[in-house]
Amino acid sequence: MSYEYTDNPTLPYELKLMIAPSLVPGILRDVERSWLREMAMDYREFNHFCRRSDDEQYRWRTKLVIELFPSADFSNPPEQLSNANLVRQPLTMAEKRILAHRDQWSSSGHRPQDPKQLDRQIFQGLTEIWLDLIRTSGLPHFVRHVCVIAKDNDRPSPAFRARGVDGRALGNITSALKHLVGAHNVVTVF
């Protein structure tokens, strides 16, 4: 039996999906492809975007993809993670030096500090500075859609996991963005 999609406006959305179940994967793929066309911003670039949204490189950027926990921030964390006014547990200079040499850990077999604890501290700090930036800077008026990537599947080791982060912190970031651009215009990928 063949199903045909109908564009009848009187049918509820759920019924349309039941009528044409084969269309759902295609629709989802199109949405994913649309988001993949946008380059993901890390904290530094998002900070620059919010403060200098009139730069030529950001003109007409109505869709944003932000990545909360990019791998690069675990070896070269943003300076704000050392600011005691923004973060509950700021990074010390010694911890930053340790992070800068993280790639040498596996080759030497030497781990100067518990990497899981340090990663948890970075995850927590990143959620705090993201939330502060979103609340204080807001978003430029032309931004209409935001995709938040909080996945941790590109981490090089099992020590990198977002599971240690309080889920409320991630929810607060998403809620702050929804308040700025509308609840239906924020997509979160955990």
N, C-alpha and C positions, 0 to 999 in steps of 0.2 A: 504494500500500500504506500502510495506516495503522498507526502504532505506538502502543501503549498503555503508559503508565507502570505499573509494578507495584511494590508496596511489599513484596515478598517479602523477608524478612530474610536468607534463605539466599543471595541473589544478591549478588555483590560490587558495590561502588559503581560501578566502571568499567563493568560490564556493564549496570547500571541506566541509566547515561548513554548507552550505546550503544543500548539499547532505546528510549529516548525522547529522541533528540537535539534535538527541538524544544523540550523543556523547559529546556534549559541556558540559553539567553538570558533566559528568564523568571526563572529562579532567580537569575542574576547581576544582573538589573535589580532584583529584590526586595532583594538584599543591598545594592546601591548605594543604593537608596532608604532603606533602614534607616539607613545611615551618614549620609546627607544630612540626616536629621532632627535630628542632633546638631550643635550649633554648634561650629565649629572654634575651638580655643584657641591663642592665640599664646603666646610665652614668658612674658610678664607675667601673663597670666591663669592659665596652667598653674602658675606659681610660686605665685600666690595660692591656687589650688586645693590644691596640695600642702601648703602651710603652714596653711591655714584650711579644711580639708575639711569641718569641721562647720558652716560657714555655711549658712544656709537655702537660698541659691541653688544649692548643690551637693548637697543631700540627694538620696539615691537615684539618683545619676548613676552607673550601672554601665557605661555606654559613654562613651568619650572619643574625640574626634577632635582631634588636635594637628597644627598646621601649622608646620613647621619654619622655613620661609622666607617669611613673609607680606610683601607689598610694603611695608607700613607700617614694617617694621623697617629698610628701606633708606633711609628719610628721617628716621626717629626711632628709632634703635637702642636696645635696652635698656641701662641703665646698666652692667650687668655686662660689656659689651664694652670698657669702659675699665679694667677691673680686671686688673692685670698678674698677679695670682695665679690667675686663671681662664683667661686668654686668652694665647696665645703672642705675638700681635701686637695689643696693645690700641689702641683708637681714641684719638687725641689730641683735644683741644678744637677745634683747627683743622679736623680731619677731620669732627667732628660738626657744626661750623658749615657746612662745605661740603655735607654731606648734608641739612641743614635747608633749604638753598636749591636742592636738586637740581631741583625743578620749574621753576626759572628758567633752568636751563642751556640748554634748547632755545630759549627766546625770545631770550636774549642772544647765543647762539652762543659763549659763553665757558665753557671747561672748565678750572677751576683745577688739577685733578689728574686723572690717568688714571682714568676711572670704572671700567674693568674691574678694575684693581688694587684699588681701594677696595671694589668689589663682592665680589671674591674674599676680601678681608680680612674682610668682614662675613659671608659664607657660612661661612668657616672658624671665625670667632669664635662664630657662632650654633651650629654643631655642637658646639663645645667647651663652651659654657655649658649647652646642652640636656643633654649627656651628664653633666656635673657635677651638674646639678639632679636628674636621674633617679637617679643613683647615691647622692647624699647624702640626698635627701628621700624617695625611694621613691614609692609610690602608696598612697592610702588603701585599706583592706582591702575596701571594697565595690566597687571597680573590677574589672570582669570582662573587658572587651574594650577594646582600643585600636586606633584607626586612625591611622597616621602618614602625613601628606601631605608629601612632599618634592618635589612638582612645582613647576616654575617657569614654567608657561604663562600666568600672569596678569601677568608682568613687563611694564612699559611700554616697555622698550627692549631691544635685543639685548645690551646690556652686562650685563644681569641674567641670569646663567646659573649653575646649580648644577654645571655640568660641571667647573668648576675645583676643586671640592671632592673631597678624597680619598674614594673610595667606602668605604674602611674606616671612616671617621668615621660615615657614615650607617649602616653595618652595626653599629657599636658601639652606636649609639642603639637600633636595633631589637633587638639582642641583649639589651641591658639591660632593655628593656621586656618581652621574652619571658621573661626570667628572673623578672620580677616577677608577670606574669599568666598565663604559660604560652605555649608556642610557637604553639599553635593559636588563641590569642585575640588575636594581634597581626596586623593587616593593614597592609601598607606599599604606598603608591602613589608610585612614582618618576616 
